[in-house]
């Protein structure tokens, strides 16, 4: 298969898919565990500038030295954070503070997420669940935009979207999570990458270099106990943290009621 070509081009869905198709955002597949379903979007390979410019409001020092990153292989990414319904179907429990089947699961540690991925692989054969790498997460969140937030989305009336239109954050959340997928998606069909819950990434925190990078997945392993990155902002934080470039990290055993996850997986090997 040619690099960048979507995996359904030959009409053959992945073995783990319970549904698939194509819409205005591109290719998608769905998998199910019991009555819980998750849609995944195909994220094509490409390049982008990670980090933020000096004049971006809310910029943190760990976003400095913006540099070009190339994602050489396409991958699948959940179109929403993992819901409580999916977590319960896989794990048999629900650690969330704000209960609701379609709300994002939260109050989960990075270590919990690793156990969830392992258990999911037992339930959905050949799936290969993982957390997104930090560079993959920002690349997908931006969807080829270069502003602090994906700002090229238009509302139904044709007007540009505001932060309130795309994210749940401190100003509009009522200090709680909300069912996933209610806010406008970005250009690649991803909902709630900004706001609602922070999302764990695979990586340990690292300082940026000014040098271009290809396939920064080598930074994703880390060592046991190292702080792990999470992205995207949440219902509990102010607007300055609800940005594509904002990055925080805590120890892998940290949990809080605004911290969840989004699933990723590599492309099938054919």
C-alpha positions, 0 to 999 in steps of 0.5 A, spaced: 500 500 500 502 506 498 504 511 503 498 515 505 493 511 502 487 510 506 487 502 508 480 502 505 482 503 498 482 496 496 475 495 500 478 490 505 477 493 512 481 491 518 480 484 521 477 487 528 472 492 524 465 491 526 463 497 521 467 502 516 465 507 511 467 514 508 464 521 510 466 528 509 472 528 514 475 521 510 475 514 512 473 511 519 472 504 522 468 502 528 470 496 533 465 494 538 466 491 545 459 488 547 454 494 546 459 499 547 462 502 540 468 506 538 469 510 531 476 511 529 479 516 524 484 514 519 490 520 520 494 520 514 502 521 514 505 528 513 509 534 517 507 540 521 510 544 526 510 542 533 510 547 539 508 554 539 510 561 537 513 566 542 506 571 542 501 565 543 497 567 549 498 562 554 504 559 552 509 555 556 516 554 556 516 547 554 513 549 548 519 553 546 523 551 540 518 550 535 520 545 530 518 541 524 516 534 525 514 528 520 509 523 521 511 518 516 506 513 517 498 513 517 495 511 524 488 510 527 485 515 532 479 515 536 474 520 534 472 521 541 476 520 548 474 513 550 467 513 553 465 510 560 461 505 556 467 502 553 471 502 559 466 498 563 465 494 557 473 492 557 475 493 564 468 491 568 468 498 573 468 505 572 473 510 576 470 516 573 467 522 578 462 524 573 458 518 571 455 517 564 455 512 559 457 517 553 461 521 558 469 520 557 472 516 562 476 520 567 480 519 574 484 514 570 492 513 571 497 512 565 498 505 568 490 504 568 491 506 560 496 501 559 492 495 563 486 498 559 489 497 552 492 490 554 485 488 556 482 491 550 487 487 545 484 480 549 477 482 547 478 485 540 483 480 536 489 483 533 487 490 535 493 493 538 491 498 542 495 504 545 496 511 547 498 516 541 505 519 541 505 526 543 507 528 536 501 524 533 496 527 538 498 534 536 499 533 529 491 530 529 489 535 533 491 541 529 489 537 522 493 542 518 492 548 522 497 553 525 493 557 530 493 556 537 486 552 536 483 549 530 480 555 527 478 554 520 472 550 522 465 553 520 458 553 524 452 551 520 451 558 519 457 559 516 461 563 521 467 561 524 467 557 530 469 560 537 472 556 543 465 555 546 463 551 539 469 546 539 471 545 547 468 544 554 472 548 559 472 552 565 467 558 562 462 553 559 463 546 562 459 547 569 465 544 572 464 537 570 465 533 563 460 532 558 458 527 553 463 526 547 462 529 540 457 534 542 462 540 540 464 541 533 469 536 530 476 539 527 477 538 519 479 530 520 473 529 524 476 529 531 471 531 537 474 533 544 481 534 542 481 540 546 477 541 552 472 536 556 478 531 559 486 532 558 488 526 554 494 521 556 500 520 551 505 515 551 511 519 551 515 521 557 516 529 558 522 531 553 525 538 552 524 540 544 530 541 540 530 546 534 532 540 529 527 537 524 525 530 526 522 524 523 518 519 527 519 522 534 516 515 536 523 514 539 521 518 545 515 515 547 517 509 551 521 512 557 523 509 563 518 506 569 516 512 573 517 517 569 512 523 568 508 522 562 505 527 558 497 529 557 494 534 552 488 538 550 486 541 556 479 540 560 473 542 563 476 545 569 482 549 566 482 556 563 482 558 555 489 559 555 491 551 557 486 549 551 490 549 546 494 544 541 501 546 543 499 546 551 503 540 554 503 538 562 506 531 565 505 527 571 507 521 574 504 515 571 500 513 577 497 520 577 489 520 577 484 526 577 477 527 575 479 531 568 484 526 565 482 521 560 485 518 554 484 517 546 485 510 543 490 509 537 493 504 533 498 503 528 496 501 521 495 493 519 501 490 516 499 487 509 
